[in-house]
Amino acid sequence: REVKWLDIISQWDRYLLKKTSKIKAQCRKGIPASLRARCWPLLCGATQRMINNKDLYQTLDSSCALQCWVDVIERDIDRQFPFHEMFLSRDGHGQQGLFRVLKAYTQFRPDEGYCQGQGPVAAVLLMNMPAEEAFWCLVQISEHYLPGYYSPLLEGVLLDSRVFSSMLKRACPLAARHLRKHGVEPLMYLTDWLMCMYSRTLPFNTLLRIWDLFFCEGVKVLFRVAVVLVRMALGSSEKTKECDGQMETLEQLRTINVKNLHEDAFIEEVCAVSVSEREVQRETEKELEAWRSEKPHSPFDPRGRCHGYRAAWEQGLQEEEERKRRETESGNLTLPHSPARQPSSSSSGGLKKPRGGSRSQLDFLRAGVRKERREGRKDE
């Protein structure tokens, strides 16, 4: 598998445009541990964003943050994987690196600051890559993959809990009825699952495989995992009979047998769940309409989020083209740094301009996205 991934990395431009199904297939088989530090940032667009913002992380790291965020982060640091050797010591490189990444994010996105759910996510990233790459992956997750999950009002989690509730009625009606009967709202068990991306729920090797899928395919992977976990806990009449109340049901969801979470079998079951990108988008549209009727002044809109690496690159190209357009109109070669939304290019080496014709990189990428969706519709 390492040889195949090294080939994909070395020819990322070509694979991005023409061989998308191979990247998806390789992600489902699992990214080699030795290459996750390169593959995760490449898949989510963090690699190019880091290149486009050279030395920005070092600037944020060396700058002073608001003391209110520093105090909260310091209180949380030793709660993240306290038994992992990397995070045992307050003065060790693990806790210090985690503090620096989270502090830098509060300066990069002062409108959001720090959210506790980002702690375990950043910790897992740091276990697999250097601090700068981890920071930019956290940025991509927070801004593009899971927008609104770590905002002050947690709009993303609130809306996606509604989206999941609708999905569960179709995917596992028995469990959905049981949860409704006993007044178990999705937020009671989903919040930790989604915000921490299962880092506190799944065995570590299984977690890494799920993240391989997440960076490749987007939020639908988190929904699929949630469906599988609910099925394991409440997917049969025998299991629901064991839970005759709200507390018993929640306990059942929190104590799923680890033997059922072995990476290969679990990944196979997750990939078999019929939750597609199209369904996620449809349910998001429906729930967003209800959301706006209840909260007419809320500006939150997650419809532009990235459903996997292809969408991340397409969004990056759109931002880059918009940046160039503004530069041309203003007659400037560069623009001031905007911490809230940074432009991103198309690959670690930059997409080569297509030969012949006048089609832009974005046109070629969109054509590849349409082809991938046609080819992958059956296995969604």
C-alpha positions, -999 to 999 in steps of 0.1 A, spaced: 0 0 0 29 24 7 41 21 -29 6 29 -43 2 59 -20 37 72 -29 27 70 -65 -6 89 -57 14 116 -38 40 120 -65 13 124 -92 -14 141 -72 -24 165 -101 -31 136 -124 -49 115 -99 -70 145 -88 -82 151 -123 -86 117 -137 -83 88 -112 -104 98 -83 -120 64 -78 -85 50 -70 -79 75 -42 -113 66 -27 -105 29 -29 -71 33 -13 -85 54 15 -111 27 22 -82 1 24 -64 24 48 -36 49 45 -2 35 58 7 50 92 40 62 78 22 84 52 -7 99 71 14 130 79 15 137 42 -18 122 30 -43 138 55 -31 174 48 -30 167 11 -65 153 11 -81 181 31 -63 210 14 -41 218 44 -9 213 25 -15 239 -1 -30 263 24 2 260 44 22 268 13 0 298 5 4 312 40 41 306 45 53 314 80 18 324 92 17 296 118 51 307 132 38 342 134 7 331 153 27 308 175 51 335 186 23 360 192 4 365 225 -32 353 226 -60 366 246 -55 355 282 -91 343 285 -84 317 258 -50 308 272 -65 300 306 -92 278 292 -68 259 269 -44 253 297 -71 239 319 -81 215 291 -47 203 279 -41 175 304 -75 160 298 -66 150 262 -55 114 261 -40 115 296 -27 79 294 -9 84 260 28 87 264 29 118 242 6 137 266 17 125 300 38 155 311 26 191 312 61 202 300 63 174 274 63 181 237 28 167 233 10 190 257 31 219 247 24 213 210 -13 209 216 -13 242 235 5 260 207 -18 247 180 -50 256 199 -37 290 209 -28 297 173 -63 288 162 -78 314 186 -56 340 169 -64 328 134 -102 328 141 -107 353 168 -145 352 160 -146 316 171 -118 313 196 -114 279 213 -139 251 216 -134 221 239 -142 197 211 -112 209 192 -88 196 219 -91 158 211 -92 165 174 -60 185 175 -44 159 198 -50 131 172 -36 152 145 -5 159 165 0 122 170 3 118 133 21 150 120 41 181 130 24 210 147 22 233 116 5 206 95 -18 198 124 -28 234 127 -38 237 91 -57 204 92 -76 218 121 -84 249 102 -97 229 72 -118 207 94 -133 237 114 -139 259 84 -146 236 54 -154 201 65 -174 208 97 -184 245 96 -202 257 127 -192 227 148 -168 248 169 -185 282 167 -197 298 199 -233 287 193 -224 252 179 -248 257 150 -232 230 129 -237 203 155 -273 214 163 -283 213 126 -265 180 119 -282 163 148 -315 171 131 -300 158 98 -289 125 115 -323 121 132 -340 120 98 -314 96 84 -318 72 113 -355 68 107 -347 53 74 -314 35 83 -326 19 116 -363 26 122 -364 2 153 -337 22 171 -353 55 160 -386 45 175 -370 34 207 -350 66 211 -381 87 205 -402 66 229 -378 72 258 -371 109 250 -335 104 239 -327 134 218 -298 131 193 -277 157 210 -276 136 241 -253 111 225 -243 127 192 -226 158 205 -194 141 217 -193 117 188 -195 144 161 -175 172 177 -146 150 188 -149 129 155 -152 97 176 -117 103 191 -132 94 226 -154 65 213 -135 42 189 -103 22 194 -74 41 181 -66 20 151 -102 20 141 -104 58 146 -74 64 122 -91 43 95 -123 64 100 -104 96 97 -88 82 64 -123 80 51 -134 113 65 -107 133 48 -115 115 16 -153 115 16 -164 142 41 -191 144 68 -212 115 55 -186 92 70 -194 106 105 -231 100 99 -224 65 87 -204 57 118 -232 71 140 -257 48 122 -235 18 128 -230 26 165 -267 30 171 -274 -2 153 -249 -20 175 -265 -6 206 -302 -7 197 -305 -25 164 -326 -55 176 -356 -60 197 -335 -80 222 -313 -50 227 -341 -25 230 -358 -47 256 -327 -44 278 -332 -6 279 -365 3 295 -357 40 301 -338 70 290 -307 65 313 -305 28 303 -306 37 266 -279 63 269 -257 39 289 -262 13 261 -250 38 236 -220 47 257 -208 12 264 -207 -5 230 -186 -37 231 -151 -29 219 -149 -63 202 -175 -51 177 -152 -21 168 -123 -40 152 -110 -19 124 -115 -41 93 -150 -54 101 -161 -20 114 -149 -2 83 -167 -27 61 -199 -21 80 -195 17 78 -189 17 41 -220 -5 36 -243 21 52 -264 38 25 -259 74 34 -248 93 3 -235 129 -2 -267 136 -21 -288 125 9 -267 146 33 -273 176 10 -310 170 7 -316 166 44 -294 196 51 -315 217 28 -347 205 45 -335 210 80 -319 244 72 -353 256 60 -369 247 93 -338 262 111 -343 295 94 -380 296 103 -371 292 139 -340 314 138 -347 340 111 -317 361 120 -291 333 120 -266 336 92 -254 300 95 -254 281 62 -234 248 59 -244 240 23 -210 250 10 -191 226 32 -166 202 17 -179 167 11 -145 152 7 -112 160 -9 -125 168 -43 -148 194 -29 -120 208 -8 -98 213 -38 -127 228 -59 -134 252 -31 -97 261 -29 -96 268 -66 -127 290 -64 -111 310 -36 -78 313 -56 -95 325 -87 -116 350 -67 -84 363 -51 -67 367 -85 -98 385 -98 -97 410 -70 -60 415 -75 -65 422 -112 -93 447 -105 -74 465 -78 -41 464 -97 -23 449 -67 -1 418 -68 -10 407 -33 -37 411 -8 -36 415 30 -39 383 50 -76 375 60 -76 351 89 -112 342 86 -111 327 50 -78 319 33 -74 310 -3 -62 276 -12 -47 262 -44 -52 229 -60 -25 205 -49 8 202 -32 27 208 -64 1 231 -80 -21 219 -108 -5 222 -142 -24 243 -167 -42 220 -192 -27 219 -227 -48 233 -255 -81 251 -252 -91 277 -227 -107 256 -200 -96 266 -165 -83 243 -138 -117 247 -121 -135 235 -153 -114 204 -154 -119 197 -117 -157 201 -120 -157 177 -149 -138 152 -128 -162 157 -99 -192 149 -122 -175 118 -136 -167 106 -101 -202 110 -89 -216 91 -119 -191 63 -113 -195 62 -75 -233 66 -72 -237 28 -68 -213 25 -39 -224 56 -20 
